[in-house]
Amino acid sequence: MTVEFAIDRWAAWAPGLTDTTAWQSWFAQPHPLPTEGTPALTEVPAMMRRRVDRLGRIALQAAYGCQADAAETPVVFASRYGDLARSVELLTQLAKSEPLSPASFSLSVHNAIGALYSIIRGHTGAYSAVASGPETVEAAVVEACGLLADGAESVLVVAYDEPVPSPWRHFAESADFPRAFACRLLAAKGASRFTLSCLVGPDGGQPPTDALPPDLSVLRFLVSGAERFDHPVGHRHWRWQRHA
C-alpha cells in the first residue's frame, strides 16, 4: 500500500516551542522541555475555552495555527492515548462509588476534541478521530489520503498527546511532554510530494532509538528536508519518502 500527498502548511505547539522556527531549531538539537504549560488559545471565546482542558487547548492551538479557510474542509484528529488523565479521574470515582460528572464523561471520549473544534468553528465538514498505537500518525495520513481521493481539496491532520498519567506511566515514550502538530494535506501534484508506504513481512525490527516518540519523529521528517524516514512496527514497515 502506498499513498501520495503534498503539504502546504504546518503548525505545532509545545511548552517553549510556539512557532515553526523554534521547532526546527529544537529538531536540530532536541533537549528536555517542560512537562507543564498551556497555550492561551485566544482564538476561542472565553466561555467555550473554559470547557477545554489542557490537551484540548494544545490540539486546538495547533489546528488554529494551520487551519484551512473553508468551513467544510475535513479534519482528522489523531492521538495515541487521548485524554487518559480524565479517564483515570473517572475510573477513580467509579472505584470509590462516587457520582460521575456527565460533562467530564462526555469530554473523555476520543472524538471530544474534534467535536469541540467543530462546534467552536461552526465546522460543517467531516471530521474523524484516529488512534492506532505507535502508528497513529500513519493511520491519520492514510485516512486523510482517502478523503483526498474522495474529492476533498485539502484535509487538516491534527496529532496530539501529553504525558501519560501514573497508572500507565510504563507506556510513556521518551521526550514525553505535551505537544500537538497540524498539517494541511493536499493531493500530490508534480514532483513535490510525499509518499507513505506500508510493507508487511517478517518483524521489521526495533523502531529508531532517537529519543523521540513516533509522532515527533514523523513531524521532524516532514519539516526537515530529509529524503526518507523508516518506522518499523512489528510486522509492518512504514516508509515515508520525500520526492522533490
Secondary structure as the mmCIF struct_conf table of DSSP 4:
data_model
#
loop_
_struct_conf.conf_type_id
_struct_conf.id
_struct_conf.beg_label_comp_id
_struct_conf.beg_label_asym_id
_struct_conf.beg_label_seq_id
_struct_conf.end_label_comp_id
_struct_conf.end_label_asym_id
_struct_conf.end_label_seq_id
STRN STRN1 THR A 2 TRP A 13
STRN STRN2 ALA A 14 ALA A 14
TURN_TY1_P TURN_TY1_P1 PRO A 15 GLY A 16
STRN STRN3 LEU A 17 LEU A 17
BEND BEND1 ASP A 19 ASP A 19
HELX_RH_AL_P HELX_RH_AL_P1 THR A 20 ALA A 28
BEND BEND2 GLN A 29 GLN A 29
BEND BEND3 THR A 35 THR A 35
TURN_TY1_P TURN_TY1_P2 THR A 42 GLU A 43
BEND BEND4 VAL A 44 VAL A 44
HELX_RH_AL_P HELX_RH_AL_P2 ALA A 46 ARG A 49
TURN_TY1_P TURN_TY1_P3 ARG A 50 ARG A 51
HELX_RH_AL_P HELX_RH_AL_P3 ARG A 54 CYS A 66
BEND BEND5 ASP A 69 ASP A 69
TURN_TY1_P TURN_TY1_P4 ALA A 71 GLU A 72
STRN STRN4 VAL A 75 ALA A 78
BEND BEND6 ARG A 80 TYR A 81
BEND BEND7 ASP A 83 ASP A 83
HELX_RH_AL_P HELX_RH_AL_P4 LEU A 84 ALA A 95
TURN_TY1_P TURN_TY1_P5 LYS A 96 SER A 97
HELX_LH_PP_P HELX_LH_PP_P1 GLU A 98 SER A 101
HELX_RH_AL_P HELX_RH_AL_P5 PRO A 102 SER A 106
TURN_TY1_P TURN_TY1_P6 LEU A 107 SER A 108
BEND BEND8 VAL A 109 VAL A 109
TURN_TY1_P TURN_TY1_P7 HIS A 110 ASN A 111
HELX_RH_AL_P HELX_RH_AL_P6 ALA A 112 ARG A 121
TURN_TY1_P TURN_TY1_P8 GLY A 122 GLY A 122
BEND BEND9 GLY A 125 GLY A 125
STRN STRN5 TYR A 127 VAL A 130
HELX_RH_3T_P HELX_RH_3T_P1 GLY A 133 GLU A 135
HELX_RH_AL_P HELX_RH_AL_P7 THR A 136 ALA A 149
TURN_TY1_P TURN_TY1_P9 ASP A 150 GLY A 151
BEND BEND10 GLU A 153 GLU A 153
STRN STRN6 SER A 154 ASP A 161
HELX_LH_PP_P HELX_LH_PP_P2 PRO A 163 PRO A 165
HELX_RH_3T_P HELX_RH_3T_P2 SER A 166 PHE A 171
HELX_LH_PP_P HELX_LH_PP_P3 ALA A 172 GLU A 173
BEND BEND11 SER A 174 ALA A 175
STRN STRN7 ARG A 179 LEU A 186
BEND BEND12 GLY A 190 ALA A 191
STRN STRN8 ARG A 193 VAL A 200
BEND BEND13 GLY A 201 PRO A 202
HELX_LH_PP_P HELX_LH_PP_P4 GLN A 206 PRO A 208
BEND BEND14 ASP A 210 ALA A 211
HELX_RH_AL_P HELX_RH_AL_P8 PRO A 214 SER A 224
BEND BEND15 GLU A 227 GLU A 227
STRN STRN9 ARG A 228 VAL A 233
TURN_TY1_P TURN_TY1_P10 GLY A 234 HIS A 235
STRN STRN10 ARG A 236 HIS A 243
#
